[in-house]
Amino acid sequence: MSLLKKCLVAGAGLVVLGAVAVGGVWHWASSPVALAVPQLDVTIKPHSSVRSVTAQLRRGGVPVQTDLFVLMTRVLGLQSQLKSGNYEFKAGITPYEVLQKMALGDVNESVATIIEGWTFKRMRDELDANPALRHDTAGMSDAELLAAIGAPAAPQGSGEGLFFPDTYLFDKGSSDLDVYRRAYKLMQTRLNEAWAARAQGLPLKSPYEALTLASLVEKETGKAGDRPLVAAVFANRLKAGMPLQTDPAVIYGLGASYTGRLHKSDLQANTIYNTYLHPGLPPTPIALPGAAALQAALNPASTAALYFVARGDGSSVFSDNLVDHNKAVDKYIRGN
């Protein structure tokens, strides 16, 4: 058989295989999904990749096949068109219909997700960019926003730390003030619950101070299991009258002038958030802490540690004295 004939035969075989594959995908795409229950709701979070969307669907009881769903989405050019929100799915729906529903944004409710560790500015930017909200807070200062939701005035007029990071569902066209109000009330509930169950002997005078400490713990912790230890170090330093010397607070105080890397001159910048220069807690939180950070701040680990340094893998090394701490710095920071 000539080379040309072999190529033609091979090409014909590929066409047949391709047709079979397309037929198989179409059969899957047009066949009903076996829902966990006859009718259910699934919330898709903002900024989700297609694979993340399929994972959320599967966890919610809509067991689409991940690779086929991703392939179908790419073939139809819908990768960037899947919209977040709360979706209702009923028995008989097909994978293709699931995809079309999300591409059209056919939601019961819209969604806004606020992440632990975000600053309040980042939260405001996120809600300002949400097209399903009515933006009644446009142009408001933080202090004006707090007044608009009925919250008492905060130190520095700052809304920092006062809103609980979570996923919030709302009807399209709702005022952004409704989301802020719910997030504020939820943080007050979580904070008061944690304060009521706090450990004895903490160097904290109020729930607001606990919130501030929790924000430091949130920003300083790369590994969940380290939170109670980080909180303990800060509590121990407060009790001993030592400066907290926490870099995230310094960075927060630098604001827009922070270049992405701390320099010695930054540690000497005389802002009210520089915990190298000023003793005690900063005047306000520096981020939105989650439930785990609140719990750690109010129930720290039992340890005499006064120092910690990052290993570089998300975890930290904790030391009771400066000699051991300097050894850890030499090993993990200077590489000696």
N, C-alpha and C positions, 0 to 999 in steps of 0.2 A: 504494500500500500504506500502510495506516495506521501510525502510530508504534508502536502496541501490537503489530501483526503483525510489524513489523520487529524489535522487541525479542524477541518469541517465537522468530522464525527465528534471530536472532543467539544467543539463549540456547541453543537446540537445537544450534546449531553448536558452541558452547563445550562443551556436554555431550559431544558426539561427540568433539571434539578431546581433551577431558579423558580420556575413556574410552580413546582410542587411546594417549594418553601414559601412562596408568596401565598399560595392557596392555604397552607397550614396556618400561617400567621393570620390570614383573614378569617379562617374558621374560628381560631381562638378569639380574635378581636370581636367577632359577632356572636359569640356564644355567651349565655348568661354566666355571671360570676356567682360562685357559691357563697353568698353572704352568710355571716355567722348567725344573723337573725333576719327575719323578713324585712325589717326596716331599721336603719341605724343612721346616726350622725357621726361624721368624722371631721375633725378640725385640722386643716393644713396650715402650717406656720408660714409666716412671711419669709422670703429669701431662700426657700427650699429648692435644692437641686431636684432633677427628675427622680433620681434614685432615692433621695430623701422623701419625696412625695410618695413613692411606692411603698417605702418602709412605713410611713404614717398610715397609709391606706391599709396595709396588712395588719398593723397593730390595732387598727380600728375595726377590723372585721371584714375588710374587703380584700380577699386574697388574690390580687392580680399577680401574674408572673413578672418578676422584676425585669429581666432581660427583654422579654417581648414587649412590655409596656414602654421601656426606654426606646427600643427600636421603633415602635409605632409612633412615638412622640417625635423622634428625629425625622422619620420618613415624612411625616405631615408638617414638619417645620414648626412645631409648637413648643419647643424647649423653653423659650423665654416668655411664653404666654400663659403659663399655668398660674392661677391666682389663689392667694391665700383666702381663708375663710372657713366657715362651718358649712359642710355639705350634707345633704340628706340623700341617702341611697336606698332604693327599694328593690325587692326581689325581682329578678328578670333583667336587671340592668347589665349591659355588656361592657367589656373593657373599653371599647370605642366610645360608648356613651359616657362612661366615667371620664375619659379624656376630654371629650367635647364639653361636658358639664364644667370642668375646671378651667378649660380654655376660655369659655364664655363668662366665667365668674358667676355661675348660677348658684349663689350661696343663700343659705337661710339667714346667716349673720356674717358680718365682716369681722376681721380679727386684727388686733395689734399686740405684738409680743415685745415685752421689755425685758432685757437681759441683766442678770446680776452683774454688778461691777460697772455698768454704764454710769456715766455722769448724768445729772439731770439735764444738762444741755443736750447730750446725745438722745435722751428720751424725748425732749421737745423737738429735736430735729426729725426723729422718727415719726412722731405723731403729725408734725407739720407736713410730712411727705406722704401721709396716708390719704389716698384719694377718696376713700369711703367716708371720711370724717368731714364735718363742717368746722372750719377753723376759726372758732370764736376767740381764741387766745392770741391770734396774730397781733403782733405789736405790743403785747403785754409784757411788763417786766415780771420777774419771778414773784416779787412782792404783790403785784397786782393780780397775778394768777392765783396765788394763795388766798387773797381776799375774795376773789370771785368764786372760789369753791367753799368758802366759809371756814378756811383754816386760820388759826391764829398766826400772828406775825412771828417769823423765825429770825434767829440771829443773822445779821448781815443782809436781811431780806432774802435769804437764800432758800430755794426749794430743795437744795441738795439733800439726798438721803431720805426724803419724806415720803417717797412713793414706792410701793412694793413692786419688785420686778416679777411679772407674771404674764400670762396670755389672757387678753381681755376680748370678749366677744361683744359686738354691738350691732345695732341695725344701721344699715346704710343711711347716711345723712345725719347721724347723731352728732351732737356737739362734742368737740374734743374735751370740753369742760367735764362732760359726764365720765370720760375715761380717767381724767386726772382726779376727779372726785372719788371714784371707786378705788383707784390705786392708792390714794392718800388714806382713805378709811381702812383699807386692807392692811396698810403698813401700821397704822395705829393699833389695829387689832393684834397683829403679829407681835409688835413691839411690847404692848401691854401684857400679852400672854407670857412672853419671854421674861419680862421684868418681874412679873409675879412669881415666876419659878426660878429666879436667879439664885446663885450660890451666895452664901454668907461671906461677909468681909471684903467685898469687891470695892475698889477705890473709885466708885462711880456714884455721883450724887443724884442723878436723874435718868429717866428713860432716854432723854435726848443725848446725854453723855454716852449711854450704852449704844445708841444708834451711831454716834460718831466713832466709837471704838469698833463697832461691827463693820463699819465702812473701811477702816484700816485693815482689819482682818481679811475682808473680802479682797482687797487689792494686793495684799502681801502674800496671799496663799495660792500656790500653784498646784498643790495636791490636797484633796479634800481632808485626808486624815491628819494633816498638819494644822488645821484651823484651831483646835483647842490649845495646841502648843504655842502657836503664834499669839493667840489671845492671852495666854498665861505669861508670855514674855512681856507683853505690853502692860499687863496688870502688875507684874512684879516690878517693872521699871517705874510705874506710877507710884506704887507704894514706897519705893526707895528714893523717890524724888529725882530719878534719872531722866534725862531727855529721851523721848521715844526714838528719835533718829530714824524715822521711816521715810524712805525715798518717795513712795507714792504721794505723800502729803506735800513734799517739796515740789514735786512735778505739778501737782494740782495748783499750788500757789504760783508757779511760773506761768501758768495759762498758755497763751498763744506763743510766748517766747521760748517755750520748751522745744528743743530741736530734735528730740528723739534719743538723746544721750545725755546723761547727767555729767556735768563737769564740776571741778572743785569750786569754781566761782558760783555755780548754781547752789551749792550747799551753803554758801555764804550770803546768798540773796536774802535780804531782810524782808520777807513777806510774812504775813500772819500765819501762814501754813508751814513755815520752816520749823520743823520739830527738832532740828539740830540746834537752832538758836533759841527757841522758845520752849519752856518746860510745859508739861501737861499735854492735854489733848488739843488738837486744832480747834478753832472756834466753831466749825460746822463739820458735818460729814464730808467726805471727799468723793462719794459714789453712792449708788443704790445697793445696799447689802441685801442678800437673800436670807431665807429662813435659817440656813445652816450657819451663816456668819453671825446672825443674831444669837443663835443658840450657843455658839462657841464663845462669843464675847461675854455672855452672862453665866456661862458654866465652863470656865477654862480648865485646862488640864491641871493636875496637881504636880507641879514641878518647880524647882528653884531656878530654872533657866532664865538668864538675863539677855542672851544674845542668840541670834540665828543668822545663818548665811545660806544662800541658795546653792544647791549642788550643781545646778545646770540641767537637771532632768525634771524640774517641777517641784521637787522635794527640797527640804532644808535640813541643815545640821544645827542642832541646838546645844548651847554651852552654858554652864553655870558661872564661868569666870572668863576674864579677858584673855588669859594665857591660852586657854583651850580655843577660844573664839579666834584669836589671831592665827593659831595653827590651822583652823578650818579655812580661814580666809586665804592663807598661803596656799593651801591645797586646792581649793575649789575656785578661787578668784585669780590668784596670781600664778597658779600652776606650778608652785615650787614643791 
